[in-house]
Amino acid sequence: MPARTRAKSQMVAELGERLVALAPDDLGACIERAEALVGTIDPEALYAEDALLAQLAGRPGEVDNPGMVVGRALLADLSALVEALSEAAGQTRADLGPGAMSADALAERWSVSRKTVARYRRAGLVSRRVLAGSRTEVVFSAGAVERFERLHGARLDRAARFTRRTDEE
């Protein structure tokens, strides 16, 4: 079982702790809102913890002395946040619907290495941790993959064409 990604931002880690405490029925909607948040984040803007909690939980939350996080750090930690939420919800691959794929399948789709897929998770590619029998696995919902492709199409094209060897070699 792969180690769960941890949020590097203390504020995002604390936000995750608050959200994991939601009722299991509420976690699914929270996960969907977190995945959708990727397309709205300005990497240079600041985001308040109480506003993020309200947006992700779907209702206002009480936060004493709310922290702030820059958008770039929030993007980098969203995958870790969603992994924690999906694990707490006990999601399975079936909960993601059709089109969910593993990191290996995604690497093949984009013609990149699995290591590159892992790096994309820090750039806003949101993964989920789901139950697969007695273990867990990291998978990507079709919506998260399509959103990342829309936002980073040129980057994906460059990565797919990248090679360290010439055609002659």
C-alpha positions in Angstrom: 0.0 0.0 0.0 1.5 3.3 -1.0 2.2 5.9 1.8 -0.5 8.6 1.9 0.6 12.0 0.7 0.8 14.5 3.5 -0.1 18.2 3.2 3.0 20.4 3.6 1.0 23.4 4.6 0.0 23.3 8.3 -3.2 25.2 7.6 -4.3 22.7 4.9 -3.4 19.8 7.2 -5.6 21.3 9.9 -8.3 21.9 7.4 -8.2 18.3 6.5 -8.5 17.2 10.2 -11.7 19.3 10.5 -13.2 18.0 7.3 -12.4 14.3 8.1 -14.6 14.7 11.1 -17.6 15.3 8.9 -20.3 12.6 8.6 -19.3 10.0 6.0 -22.3 10.9 3.9 -21.0 14.5 3.7 -17.5 13.5 2.7 -18.4 12.5 -0.8 -19.7 16.0 -1.6 -16.8 17.6 0.1 -14.4 15.5 -2.1 -16.2 16.6 -5.2 -16.0 20.3 -4.2 -12.3 19.9 -3.4 -11.6 18.4 -6.9 -13.6 21.2 -8.5 -11.7 23.9 -6.5 -8.6 23.1 -8.6 -9.9 25.0 -11.6 -10.6 28.2 -9.6 -7.4 28.6 -7.6 -5.2 31.6 -8.5 -1.6 30.5 -7.6 -0.7 34.0 -6.4 -3.9 34.7 -4.4 -4.3 34.2 -0.6 -7.1 31.9 0.7 -8.5 32.1 4.2 -9.0 28.9 6.2 -12.6 29.8 7.3 -13.6 30.5 3.7 -12.1 27.3 2.4 -13.7 25.3 5.2 -17.1 26.8 4.3 -16.6 26.1 0.6 -15.5 22.5 1.0 -17.9 21.6 3.8 -20.8 23.3 2.0 -21.7 25.3 5.1 -20.0 27.9 7.3 -17.6 26.5 9.9 -16.2 28.0 13.1 -12.5 28.7 12.9 -10.8 30.6 15.7 -7.9 32.7 14.3 -8.2 31.4 10.7 -4.9 31.0 8.8 -4.1 31.9 5.3 -2.5 29.9 2.5 -1.2 31.0 -0.9 -2.9 29.5 -3.9 0.3 27.7 -5.1 0.6 25.9 -1.8 -3.1 25.1 -1.7 -2.9 23.5 -5.2 0.1 21.5 -4.1 -1.7 20.1 -1.1 -5.2 19.5 -2.5 -4.4 15.9 -3.6 -3.2 15.1 -0.1 -6.4 16.6 1.3 -8.6 14.6 -1.0 -6.7 11.4 -0.3 -7.3 11.9 3.4 -11.0 12.6 2.8 -11.5 9.7 0.4 -9.8 7.3 2.8 -11.9 8.5 5.7 -15.0 8.1 3.6 -14.0 4.5 2.8 -14.4 5.1 -0.9 -14.0 2.3 -3.5 -13.2 2.6 -7.2 -16.9 2.1 -7.9 -17.6 5.3 -6.0 -15.6 7.2 -8.6 -17.7 6.0 -11.5 -16.6 5.0 -14.9 -13.3 6.3 -16.2 -11.3 6.2 -13.0 -7.7 5.1 -13.6 -4.6 4.2 -11.8 -1.3 6.1 -12.0 0.1 3.5 -14.4 -2.9 3.9 -16.7 -2.7 7.7 -16.5 1.0 7.6 -17.3 0.3 5.5 -20.4 -2.6 7.8 -21.5 -0.3 10.9 -21.3 2.9 9.1 -22.5 4.8 10.2 -19.4 6.5 8.3 -16.6 4.7 7.4 -13.4 7.1 9.7 -11.6 5.8 12.6 -13.8 2.3 11.7 -12.8 3.3 11.9 -9.1 4.8 15.3 -9.8 1.6 16.5 -11.4 -0.2 15.7 -8.1 1.7 18.7 -6.6 0.5 20.8 -9.6 -3.2 20.2 -9.0 -3.8 16.7 -10.3 -6.1 15.4 -7.6 -5.9 11.7 -6.6 -8.1 9.6 -4.3 -7.2 6.8 -2.0 -9.7 4.0 -2.4 -10.3 0.6 -0.9 -9.3 -2.3 -3.2 -10.0 -5.5 -1.2 -7.8 -5.5 1.9 -5.5 -2.7 0.7 -5.8 0.8 -0.6 -4.7 2.2 -4.0 -4.3 5.7 -5.5 -6.7 6.4 -8.4 -7.8 9.4 -10.4 -11.4 10.2 -11.2 -12.3 10.9 -14.8 -13.3 14.4 -13.8 -10.0 15.2 -12.1 -8.1 13.9 -15.2 -10.2 15.9 -17.6 -9.9 19.0 -15.5 -6.1 18.7 -15.4 -5.9 18.1 -19.1 -8.0 21.2 -19.8 -5.8 23.3 -17.5 -2.4 21.9 -18.4 -2.8 20.6 -22.0 0.3 22.4 -23.4 2.4 21.0 -20.4 1.1 17.5 -21.1 1.9 17.8 -24.8 5.5 18.9 -24.1 6.0 16.1 -21.6 4.7 13.5 -24.0 7.2 14.7 -26.6 10.1 14.8 -24.2 13.0 12.4 -24.8 16.6 12.3 -23.7 17.5 10.5 -27.0 17.6 11.7 -30.5 15.7 9.7 -33.3 19.1 8.4 -34.5 20.0 7.0 -31.1 
